[in-house]
Amino acid sequence: MFVTPAHAQAAGGGDVFTSLVIPMLLIFGIMYFLLIRPQQKKLKQEQAMRDALRRGDQVITTGGIVGKVMKVREDDEIEVEVSKGVNIRVVRHAIAAVKSKTEPAES
């Protein structure tokens, strides 16, 4: 009998693929390039910084402690000197930044 506006629009057609899937793919693509990819890049840089730690580096921990790396252990722990004669063990993941790097030893 009478055609409602909703039925008239549905009868006009329109592919489900173009109306739903393409916008979803565009949203995912934008999210990937604006959020996911930069975060992965930042994590890789932080991991490379932690892997490059050496004795003598000045570091800042996530707790805000500033100290000098005295020993890098194999079990993901680092011994940091925070004051003359005061050494603490810190998990490698707790290093937030390297303040100054030591020069490589000449052979």
C-alpha positions as CSV (number, residue, x, y, z in Angstrom):
1,M,0.0,0.0,0.0
2,F,1.9,3.0,1.2
3,V,5.7,2.9,0.9
4,T,7.6,4.2,3.9
5,P,10.8,6.2,3.3
6,A,12.9,3.4,4.8
7,H,11.5,0.8,2.4
8,A,12.0,3.2,-0.5
9,Q,15.7,3.7,0.3
10,A,16.2,-0.1,0.7
11,A,14.5,-0.7,-2.6
12,G,16.9,1.7,-4.2
13,G,19.6,-0.8,-3.7
14,G,23.2,-0.3,-2.7
15,D,25.7,-3.0,-2.3
16,V,26.5,-4.1,1.3
17,F,30.2,-4.3,0.4
18,T,30.4,-0.7,-0.6
19,S,28.3,0.6,2.3
20,L,29.9,-1.4,5.1
21,V,33.1,-3.1,4.3
22,I,35.0,-0.3,2.5
23,P,34.4,2.2,5.3
24,M,35.5,-0.3,7.9
25,L,38.7,-1.0,5.9
26,L,39.4,2.7,5.6
27,I,38.9,3.2,9.4
28,F,41.3,0.2,10.1
29,G,43.9,1.6,7.7
30,I,43.8,5.0,9.3
31,M,44.0,3.5,12.8
32,Y,47.0,1.4,11.7
33,F,49.0,4.3,10.4
34,L,48.1,6.8,13.1
35,L,48.2,4.5,16.2
36,I,49.5,1.0,15.8
37,R,52.6,1.6,13.6
38,P,54.0,4.5,15.6
39,Q,53.6,2.5,18.8
40,Q,55.4,-0.5,17.4
41,K,58.2,1.8,16.2
42,K,58.6,3.4,19.6
43,L,58.7,0.0,21.3
44,K,61.5,-1.2,19.0
45,Q,63.5,1.9,19.7
46,E,63.1,1.5,23.5
47,Q,64.2,-2.2,23.2
48,A,67.2,-1.3,21.2
49,M,68.2,1.4,23.8
50,R,67.9,-1.2,26.6
51,D,69.9,-3.8,24.6
52,A,72.7,-1.3,24.0
53,L,73.3,-0.5,27.7
54,R,76.9,-0.8,28.8
55,R,79.0,-0.2,31.9
56,G,79.5,3.5,32.6
57,D,76.2,4.7,31.0
58,Q,74.2,7.3,32.9
59,V,70.6,6.1,33.1
60,I,67.2,7.2,34.5
61,T,64.9,4.5,35.8
62,T,61.1,4.6,35.5
63,G,61.0,5.5,39.2
64,G,63.1,8.6,38.5
65,I,66.4,7.3,40.0
66,V,69.5,8.6,38.2
67,G,72.6,6.5,38.3
68,K,75.6,5.0,36.6
69,V,75.5,1.4,35.2
70,M,78.1,-0.6,37.0
71,K,77.3,-4.1,35.7
72,V,75.0,-5.6,33.1
73,R,74.0,-9.1,34.0
74,E,72.7,-11.8,31.6
75,D,69.5,-12.3,33.6
76,D,67.9,-9.0,32.6
77,E,69.2,-7.2,35.6
78,I,71.5,-4.2,35.8
79,E,73.5,-3.0,38.7
80,V,73.2,0.8,39.0
81,E,75.3,3.0,41.3
82,V,73.1,5.8,42.7
83,S,75.6,7.2,45.1
84,K,79.2,6.5,46.1
85,G,79.2,2.9,47.3
86,V,75.4,2.5,47.0
87,N,74.5,0.0,44.2
88,I,71.0,-1.2,43.4
89,R,69.8,-4.0,41.1
90,V,67.3,-2.8,38.5
91,V,65.4,-4.9,36.0
92,R,66.5,-3.9,32.5
93,H,62.9,-3.1,31.5
94,A,62.8,-0.4,34.2
95,I,65.3,1.8,32.4
96,A,63.4,4.8,31.0
97,A,66.2,6.7,29.3
98,V,70.0,6.8,28.8
99,K,71.3,10.2,29.9
100,S,74.8,9.9,28.5
101,K,76.6,7.1,26.7
102,T,80.1,6.0,27.4
103,E,82.6,6.0,24.5
104,P,83.4,2.6,23.0
105,A,86.8,1.2,24.2
106,E,89.5,1.5,21.6
107,S,91.2,-1.7,20.6
